Amino acid sequence: MIEASKRFSRRVLLGAAGGLLLVFGFGKKNVAAGEGDSSAKRAPPPRELCVECLAKRAKQRTAFISKWV
């Protein structure tokens, strides 16, 4: 019973803190500061990868998926 009340109170406290952060604007992007300079926020274009690098990534991805399945 005490463990359940700890879990409930922790959940309520974290939810309240998250709500306050959203209300005071910490969860939003600062749009007014960078409206004119949108080029600085863009991600760099993706690099082209060689066939060997793509094969290596595919092998790593397959091994990672196989580990959890």
Helices and strands as residue ranges (DSSP letters): H 2-23, G 32-34, H 51-68
